[in-house]
Amino acid sequence: MHKLLAITILLFIILQSQAQFLHADYKKAEALKYRPLLVALFDMEEEAGTYCDSIHMAWYNEKIREIFSQHWTLSDSIIFMKSRRVASIIASKSHDYVIFSAGPSREGQQSSNDIFWFPSFTFMLYLSEDGKRFDSRMVDRGLYSYPLVPDMEMTGQLFRGKYIFKLSFTGLSLSESDLVFALQQFNESILTALAQKKPKGGIYAKKVPKEISSRLKSMTLLLPDNLDPEGITEELVSKYYKHPFRIATQEDIENTISSKTENTAYIHYLWSDQQRMFVGMVIDAQSGELLAMMGAGVARLHKAGCPDPGSSYRSQIRIKIKKLKNLSKLVK
């Protein structure tokens, strides 16, 4: 597959700063060169628990086709298939496909005898014969070495296993920019892994290098005008964040991400396998590169009602303005 080889060589040169992202499983990723890719679509009658789920799943099914055709670079043969049929292929242990799927799941953090489960929306890429299996290594067990038992009654089972790559958001409320961002991370991380032949590791397993975070000195950080429920003004932000910023509407931020505006950054909210929780992260709007990670508990999500299809859960991120002081300190 000459297209894949050419892009691999290019990204080997320009994406070495992406090492803080998950290293994909390069050995399994090589199957993308000769296997068709199955992209699972929602069976809404079976998978939608609420009306809100159903309208967002319908939107996802429509948009993922369009976005895959424009932004996926790893496969020449792509087949869209309802999740019920995909499940039957997994059950048959077929060695014929690579599968891309997304859906509600749970991330876990273990403390003593308890596991704290975090509802998530996870994108995964895996071989059809591997399927999605429980993998206790995806739970932070700390010093405890006893076997980890899935919480089957509460559907708290971690569907991980021998995946090639995965990325967890916190909800099904996604925008086109969110979907593009997800595919962008799959493309870049897998191609980098193929080029460097590094083993798989946890997402954001290493701290973001200081030289990357320092770029925020010359970039404009977009801050939503509803970021702090108590109010946000330029004067207040300037007390805590000592680098360029701009207060913007959610629509303005979405347009900036869609247009890949250079020298601009925005705040995302993703699962970190390093901290075993959802964490606020600063993302380069043009490249999708991770520039900085905020501390645990700095960013939170305020969920309310049923967002319109195509609107991002990022619009529900809330941060106390004074918490930006810690982010400012990272930019040295």
C-alpha positions as CSV (number, residue, x, y, z in Angstrom):
1,M,0.0,0.0,0.0
2,H,2.1,2.9,-1.3
3,K,-0.1,5.6,0.1
4,L,0.4,4.2,3.7
5,L,4.2,3.9,3.2
6,A,4.5,7.5,1.9
7,I,2.5,8.9,4.8
8,T,4.4,6.8,7.3
9,I,7.7,8.2,6.1
10,L,6.4,11.8,6.3
11,L,5.0,11.4,9.7
12,F,8.1,9.8,11.0
13,I,9.8,13.1,10.3
14,I,7.2,15.6,11.5
15,L,5.4,13.8,14.4
16,Q,8.1,12.8,16.7
17,S,6.8,15.3,19.2
18,Q,3.6,13.2,19.5
19,A,5.4,10.7,21.7
20,Q,3.3,11.6,24.6
21,F,0.3,10.1,22.9
22,L,-0.6,6.4,23.0
23,H,1.9,4.2,21.1
24,A,-0.4,2.1,19.0
25,D,0.3,-1.6,18.6
26,Y,2.4,-1.5,15.5
27,K,2.5,-5.2,15.0
28,K,-1.3,-5.5,14.8
29,A,-1.5,-2.2,12.9
30,E,0.4,-3.7,10.0
31,A,-2.8,-5.6,9.2
32,L,-4.3,-2.3,7.9
33,K,-2.0,-2.8,4.8
34,Y,-3.9,-5.9,3.5
35,R,-7.2,-6.2,5.4
36,P,-10.4,-4.3,4.8
37,L,-11.6,-2.0,7.6
38,L,-15.0,-2.5,9.0
39,V,-16.5,0.6,10.5
40,A,-19.3,-0.2,13.0
41,L,-22.5,1.8,12.9
42,F,-25.0,2.0,15.7
43,D,-28.1,-0.3,15.6
44,M,-30.2,2.3,17.3
45,E,-33.2,0.1,18.0
46,E,-30.9,-2.2,20.1
47,E,-28.3,0.3,21.4
48,A,-30.2,3.5,22.1
49,G,-31.4,3.6,25.7
50,T,-33.1,7.0,25.5
51,Y,-34.4,9.3,22.8
52,C,-31.4,11.5,23.4
53,D,-29.1,8.5,22.6
54,S,-31.1,7.8,19.5
55,I,-30.8,11.2,17.9
56,H,-27.0,11.4,18.6
57,M,-26.5,7.9,17.3
58,A,-28.4,8.7,14.1
59,W,-26.2,11.8,13.7
60,Y,-23.0,9.8,14.3
61,N,-24.0,7.1,11.7
62,E,-24.5,9.9,9.1
63,K,-21.4,11.9,9.9
64,I,-18.9,9.1,10.4
65,R,-19.2,8.0,6.8
66,E,-18.5,11.5,5.5
67,I,-15.6,12.1,7.9
68,F,-14.0,8.8,7.3
69,S,-13.9,9.4,3.6
70,Q,-12.2,12.8,4.1
71,H,-9.8,12.1,7.0
72,W,-8.9,8.4,7.3
73,T,-5.6,7.7,5.7
74,L,-4.8,4.1,6.9
75,S,-7.0,1.9,4.7
76,D,-7.9,1.8,1.1
77,S,-10.9,-0.5,1.6
78,I,-13.5,0.7,4.1
79,I,-16.8,-1.1,4.7
80,F,-19.6,0.5,6.9
81,M,-21.6,-2.1,8.7
82,K,-24.2,-2.2,11.5
83,S,-22.8,-3.3,14.9
84,R,-25.0,-6.4,14.9
85,R,-23.2,-7.8,11.9
86,V,-19.9,-6.7,13.2
87,A,-20.6,-8.6,16.4
88,S,-21.3,-11.8,14.4
89,I,-17.9,-11.4,12.6
90,I,-16.2,-11.0,15.9
91,A,-18.0,-14.1,17.2
92,S,-16.8,-16.1,14.2
93,K,-13.2,-15.3,15.1
94,S,-12.6,-14.2,11.5
95,H,-9.1,-13.2,10.6
96,D,-10.2,-11.2,7.7
97,Y,-10.8,-7.7,9.0
98,V,-9.7,-4.7,11.1
99,I,-12.6,-3.2,13.0
100,F,-13.2,0.4,14.0
101,S,-16.0,0.9,16.5
102,A,-17.2,3.5,19.0
103,G,-19.7,3.5,21.8
104,P,-20.5,3.9,25.5
105,S,-18.0,2.1,27.8
106,R,-16.4,2.5,31.1
107,E,-12.9,3.4,32.2
108,G,-11.7,2.1,35.6
109,Q,-9.6,3.1,38.6
110,Q,-9.0,0.6,41.4
111,S,-8.6,1.6,45.0
112,S,-8.2,-1.1,47.6
113,N,-11.1,-3.6,47.0
114,D,-13.2,-1.1,45.0
115,I,-13.2,-0.1,41.4
116,F,-14.3,3.4,40.5
117,W,-16.0,3.4,37.1
118,F,-16.2,6.4,34.8
119,P,-18.7,6.4,32.0
120,S,-17.0,7.1,28.7
121,F,-17.4,7.1,25.0
122,T,-14.5,5.1,23.5
123,F,-13.2,4.8,20.0
124,M,-11.3,1.6,19.3
125,L,-9.4,-0.1,16.5
126,Y,-8.8,-3.9,16.8
127,L,-8.4,-7.1,14.8
128,S,-11.6,-9.0,14.2
129,E,-10.1,-12.2,15.7
130,D,-9.2,-10.3,18.9
131,G,-12.6,-8.7,19.4
132,K,-13.1,-6.7,22.6
133,R,-12.0,-8.6,25.7
134,F,-11.7,-7.7,29.3
135,D,-8.2,-6.5,30.1
136,S,-7.4,-6.0,33.8
137,R,-4.3,-4.1,32.9
138,M,-6.4,-1.1,31.9
139,V,-7.4,-0.6,35.5
140,D,-5.0,1.2,37.9
141,R,-4.5,-1.5,40.6
142,G,-1.8,0.3,42.5
143,L,0.0,-2.1,44.9
144,Y,-2.7,-4.7,44.7
145,S,-1.9,-7.9,42.9
146,Y,-5.0,-10.0,43.4
147,P,-7.2,-10.9,40.3
148,L,-9.5,-8.2,39.1
149,V,-13.1,-9.2,38.7
150,P,-15.3,-7.4,36.2
151,D,-18.4,-5.7,37.6
152,M,-20.8,-7.7,35.3
153,E,-24.0,-6.8,37.1
154,M,-23.3,-3.1,36.8
155,T,-22.1,-3.4,33.2
156,G,-18.8,-2.0,34.4
157,Q,-16.7,-4.4,32.3
158,L,-13.8,-2.8,30.5
159,F,-13.9,-3.8,26.9
160,R,-10.3,-3.4,25.9
161,G,-8.1,-6.3,25.2
162,K,-5.7,-6.6,22.3
163,Y,-6.7,-3.3,20.7
164,I,-4.5,-1.4,18.2
165,F,-5.5,2.0,19.5
166,K,-8.2,3.6,21.6
167,L,-9.3,7.1,22.6
168,S,-12.0,7.8,25.3
169,F,-14.2,10.9,25.3
170,T,-16.7,11.5,28.1
171,G,-19.9,11.4,26.1
172,L,-21.8,10.7,22.9
173,S,-22.5,14.4,22.4
174,L,-19.9,15.1,19.6
175,S,-19.3,17.7,17.0
176,E,-17.7,17.1,13.5
177,S,-14.5,18.6,15.0
178,D,-14.5,15.9,17.7
179,L,-14.8,13.1,15.1
180,V,-12.1,14.7,13.0
181,F,-9.9,15.0,16.1
182,A,-10.5,11.3,17.0
183,L,-9.5,10.1,13.5
184,Q,-6.6,12.4,13.5
185,Q,-5.2,10.8,16.6
186,F,-5.7,7.3,15.2
187,N,-3.9,8.2,11.9
188,E,-1.0,10.0,13.5
189,S,-0.4,7.6,16.4
190,I,-0.6,4.5,14.3
191,L,1.6,5.8,11.5
192,T,4.2,7.0,14.1
193,A,4.1,3.5,15.7
194,L,4.6,1.8,12.4
195,A,7.6,4.1,11.6
196,Q,9.2,3.8,15.0
197,K,8.1,0.3,15.9
198,K,7.6,1.1,19.5
199,P,5.5,-1.0,21.8
200,K,2.1,0.1,22.9
201,G,1.8,2.2,26.1
202,G,-0.9,4.1,28.0
203,I,-2.4,7.2,26.4
204,Y,-0.5,10.3,27.6
205,A,1.7,7.9,29.5
206,K,4.5,10.4,29.7
207,K,4.3,14.0,30.7
208,V,4.1,16.5,27.9
209,P,7.7,17.8,27.2
210,K,8.3,21.3,28.4
211,E,9.4,22.5,25.0
212,I,5.9,21.6,23.6
213,S,4.0,23.3,26.4
214,S,6.2,26.4,26.1
215,R,4.7,27.0,22.6
216,L,1.6,28.4,24.4
217,K,3.7,31.5,25.0
218,S,3.1,32.5,21.4
219,M,-0.3,30.8,20.9
220,T,-3.8,32.2,21.7
221,L,-5.7,30.0,24.1
222,L,-9.5,30.1,23.4
223,L,-11.5,30.3,26.6
224,P,-15.3,29.7,26.4
225,D,-17.4,32.5,27.6
226,N,-19.2,30.1,29.9
227,L,-16.1,28.4,31.3
228,D,-16.6,29.6,34.8
229,P,-20.2,29.7,36.1
230,E,-19.3,32.6,38.3
231,G,-18.3,34.7,35.3
232,I,-15.3,35.3,33.1
233,T,-13.7,38.6,32.0
234,E,-10.3,39.4,30.4
235,E,-9.3,41.3,33.6
236,L,-10.0,38.3,35.8
237,V,-8.2,35.8,33.4
238,S,-5.2,38.0,33.2
239,K,-4.7,37.7,37.0
240,Y,-4.0,34.0,36.6
241,Y,-3.1,33.2,33.0
242,K,0.0,35.1,31.8
243,H,0.0,34.1,28.2
244,P,-2.1,35.1,25.1
245,F,-5.8,34.2,25.4
246,R,-9.2,35.2,24.0
247,I,-12.6,34.7,25.4
248,A,-14.9,33.3,22.7
249,T,-18.3,31.8,22.1
250,Q,-18.7,28.0,21.7
251,E,-19.6,28.6,18.0
252,D,-16.4,30.7,17.5
253,I,-14.3,27.9,19.1
254,E,-15.9,25.2,17.0
255,N,-15.3,27.3,13.8
256,T,-11.7,27.8,14.8
257,I,-11.1,24.1,15.3
258,S,-12.9,23.2,12.0
259,S,-10.8,25.7,10.1
260,K,-7.6,24.5,11.7
261,T,-6.5,28.0,12.6
262,E,-2.8,28.2,13.3
263,N,-1.3,29.5,16.6
264,T,-4.5,28.8,18.4
265,A,-5.3,26.3,21.2
266,Y,-8.4,25.1,22.9
267,I,-9.4,23.0,25.9
268,H,-10.5,19.4,25.5
269,Y,-11.6,16.8,28.1
270,L,-10.2,13.3,27.6
271,W,-9.4,10.1,29.5
272,S,-5.8,9.9,30.7
273,D,-4.4,6.5,31.4
274,Q,-1.6,8.3,33.3
275,Q,-3.9,9.8,35.9
276,R,-6.8,7.3,35.5
277,M,-9.4,9.9,35.1
278,F,-10.8,12.5,32.7
279,V,-8.5,15.5,32.5
280,G,-8.6,18.9,30.9
281,M,-6.1,19.1,28.1
282,V,-4.9,21.9,25.8
283,I,-5.0,21.0,22.1
284,D,-3.4,22.7,19.1
285,A,-6.4,23.7,16.9
286,Q,-4.4,23.3,13.7
287,S,-2.5,20.0,14.3
288,G,-4.6,18.3,17.1
289,E,-1.4,18.0,19.1
290,L,-1.5,17.8,22.9
291,L,0.2,20.9,24.3
292,A,-0.5,20.6,28.0
293,M,-2.3,18.6,30.6
294,M,-4.1,20.3,33.5
295,G,-4.0,18.8,37.0
296,A,-6.5,16.3,38.3
297,G,-9.8,17.9,39.1
298,V,-9.1,21.3,37.4
299,A,-11.7,20.8,34.7
300,R,-15.1,19.3,35.3
301,L,-18.1,18.6,33.1
302,H,-21.5,20.2,33.8
303,K,-24.1,17.9,32.1
304,A,-27.5,19.3,31.6
305,G,-30.4,18.2,29.4
306,C,-30.0,16.7,25.9
307,P,-27.6,18.7,23.7
308,D,-28.5,19.2,20.1
309,P,-27.0,16.6,17.7
310,G,-23.6,17.8,16.4
311,S,-22.8,19.9,19.5
312,S,-19.8,18.9,21.5
313,Y,-19.7,17.9,25.1
314,R,-16.7,20.3,25.3
315,S,-19.3,23.1,25.6
316,Q,-20.0,21.7,29.1
317,I,-16.4,22.0,30.4
318,R,-16.3,24.2,33.5
319,I,-13.1,25.6,35.2
320,K,-12.7,28.0,38.0
321,I,-10.7,30.9,36.5
322,K,-8.1,30.8,39.3
323,K,-7.3,27.2,38.3
324,L,-5.7,28.6,35.1
325,K,-2.8,29.7,37.3
326,N,-1.5,26.1,37.3
327,L,-1.7,25.9,33.6
328,S,0.2,29.2,33.3
329,K,3.0,27.7,35.4
330,L,3.4,24.8,32.9
331,V,4.2,27.2,30.1
332,K,7.9,28.0,30.8
